[in-house]
Amino acid sequence: MMPPPLLQLPDEAAYRQHFVGTCCRGGIETHDGIRVFFRQHQFDHAFYESTNRDGAKDAFSWVRAERMDWIGATLTDPAAIRYQGWVARTRSYDPARRVDLLYEDFVVVLAMGLNRAGALRANFITCFQADNSVAKIRTSPLWTREACLNALR
């Protein structure tokens, strides 16, 4: 399956504006009917990376930004593979964290929760090209709605 074309914008400000318009105000829903919420401040976490691998995100990532339109495409495609997310603090997989993988090694990470009516909702956490960690991600337990709901209730 071919990914959407890379997004070619002139500068970081244009990518930020595209993120706000497309994701934060765009209203993305997963293929299985889960509303995904995006916060403007997530732009810095998702589209910056650490040049020293020390956790301090200090450099704008053109590689991530060019794949911004892959977020919605990945979340809305039923062919994406969904894994449980790893939580480093607890050193365990969390069925309420979802990692969607569809194009190349590009992943989208969501934190799942319940809305007031008790239905699943998702908060966008980040996205990245998982070239160094995709093998580990592919060995993670698969995400299921049932396990997620059981963890949240």
C-alpha positions as CSV (number, residue, x, y, z in Angstrom):
1,M,0.0,0.0,0.0
2,M,1.3,3.4,-1.0
3,P,1.5,6.1,1.7
4,P,0.1,9.6,1.1
5,P,2.7,11.9,-0.5
6,L,5.1,13.6,1.7
7,L,4.0,17.0,2.9
8,Q,6.2,19.7,1.5
9,L,5.8,23.1,3.3
10,P,8.2,26.0,3.4
11,D,9.0,26.2,7.1
12,E,8.2,25.0,10.7
13,A,5.5,27.7,11.0
14,A,3.6,26.3,8.0
15,Y,3.8,22.8,9.4
16,R,2.5,24.0,12.8
17,Q,-0.4,25.8,11.0
18,H,-1.2,22.7,9.0
19,F,-1.2,20.5,12.2
20,V,-3.6,22.9,13.9
21,G,-5.9,23.1,10.9
22,T,-5.8,19.4,9.9
23,C,-5.5,17.6,13.2
24,C,-6.5,19.9,16.0
25,R,-9.5,21.4,14.2
26,G,-10.0,18.6,11.7
27,G,-11.9,16.0,13.7
28,I,-10.1,12.7,13.0
29,E,-11.9,9.5,13.8
30,T,-10.3,6.0,13.7
31,H,-11.6,3.4,11.3
32,D,-13.3,1.7,14.3
33,G,-15.2,4.9,15.4
34,I,-12.9,6.3,18.1
35,R,-12.7,10.1,18.1
36,V,-9.0,11.3,18.3
37,F,-8.2,14.6,20.1
38,F,-5.2,16.6,19.2
39,R,-3.8,19.5,21.3
40,Q,-1.7,22.3,19.8
41,H,1.1,21.8,22.3
42,Q,1.6,18.2,21.1
43,F,3.2,19.6,17.9
44,D,6.5,20.2,19.8
45,H,6.5,16.6,21.2
46,A,5.6,15.0,17.9
47,F,7.6,17.1,15.4
48,Y,10.8,17.7,17.4
49,E,13.5,15.2,18.3
50,S,16.5,15.0,20.5
51,T,19.8,15.5,18.7
52,N,21.7,14.1,21.7
53,R,19.3,11.3,22.5
54,D,19.0,12.7,26.0
55,G,15.2,13.4,25.9
56,A,15.5,17.1,25.3
57,K,13.7,17.7,22.0
58,D,15.8,20.5,20.5
59,A,15.6,20.1,16.8
60,F,12.6,20.4,14.4
61,S,12.2,17.0,12.5
62,W,11.6,17.5,8.8
63,V,11.3,13.7,8.5
64,R,8.4,13.6,11.0
65,A,6.7,16.8,9.7
66,E,6.7,15.6,6.1
67,R,4.7,12.6,7.2
68,M,2.1,14.6,9.1
69,D,-0.7,13.6,6.7
70,W,0.2,10.0,7.4
71,I,-1.3,10.4,10.9
72,G,-4.9,10.6,9.7
73,A,-4.3,8.1,6.9
74,T,-2.9,5.5,9.4
75,L,-5.7,6.0,12.0
76,T,-8.5,5.7,9.5
77,D,-7.2,2.7,7.6
78,P,-8.5,-0.7,8.8
79,A,-5.4,-2.4,7.5
80,A,-3.2,-0.7,10.1
81,I,-1.8,-3.0,12.7
82,R,-2.5,-1.9,16.3
83,Y,-0.3,-2.7,19.2
84,Q,-0.3,-2.1,22.9
85,G,2.0,0.7,23.9
86,W,5.0,0.3,26.1
87,V,5.2,2.5,29.2
88,A,8.8,3.0,30.3
89,R,7.9,4.2,33.8
90,T,6.1,0.9,34.7
91,R,8.2,-1.2,32.3
92,S,5.1,-2.8,31.0
93,Y,2.6,-2.8,28.1
94,D,-0.5,-0.8,28.5
95,P,-3.7,-1.9,26.8
96,A,-5.0,1.6,27.1
97,R,-2.1,2.9,25.0
98,R,-2.4,2.2,21.3
99,V,0.4,2.2,18.6
100,D,-0.8,2.2,15.0
101,L,1.5,1.1,12.3
102,L,0.7,1.1,8.6
103,Y,3.2,2.9,6.3
104,E,6.9,1.9,6.3
105,D,8.0,2.2,10.0
106,F,5.8,5.2,10.8
107,V,3.9,4.9,14.1
108,V,1.1,6.9,15.7
109,V,0.8,6.7,19.5
110,L,-2.6,7.3,21.2
111,A,-3.6,7.3,24.9
112,M,-7.1,5.8,25.2
113,G,-9.7,7.0,27.7
114,L,-13.5,7.0,28.2
115,N,-15.8,9.9,27.4
116,R,-18.7,10.9,29.7
117,A,-20.9,8.3,28.0
118,G,-18.4,5.5,28.6
119,A,-17.3,5.2,25.0
120,L,-13.7,5.1,24.0
121,R,-11.9,8.3,23.0
122,A,-8.2,8.9,22.2
123,N,-5.6,11.6,22.8
124,F,-2.8,11.9,20.2
125,I,0.5,11.5,22.0
126,T,3.1,11.5,19.2
127,C,4.2,10.0,15.8
128,F,7.6,9.1,14.5
129,Q,9.6,7.0,12.1
130,A,10.4,4.0,14.2
131,D,13.4,2.8,12.3
132,N,15.4,1.9,15.4
133,S,12.5,0.4,17.4
134,V,10.1,-1.0,14.9
135,A,11.3,-4.6,15.5
136,K,10.4,-4.3,19.2
137,I,7.1,-2.6,18.4
138,R,6.2,-5.5,16.1
139,T,6.7,-8.0,19.0
140,S,4.3,-6.0,21.3
141,P,0.9,-7.5,22.2
142,L,-1.8,-6.6,19.8
143,W,-4.2,-3.9,20.9
144,T,-7.8,-4.9,21.3
145,R,-10.9,-2.9,22.2
146,E,-11.9,-5.4,24.8
147,A,-8.6,-5.4,26.7
148,C,-8.5,-1.6,26.5
149,L,-12.0,-1.3,27.9
150,N,-11.2,-3.8,30.7
151,A,-8.1,-1.7,31.6
152,L,-10.1,1.5,31.7
153,R,-13.1,0.3,33.7
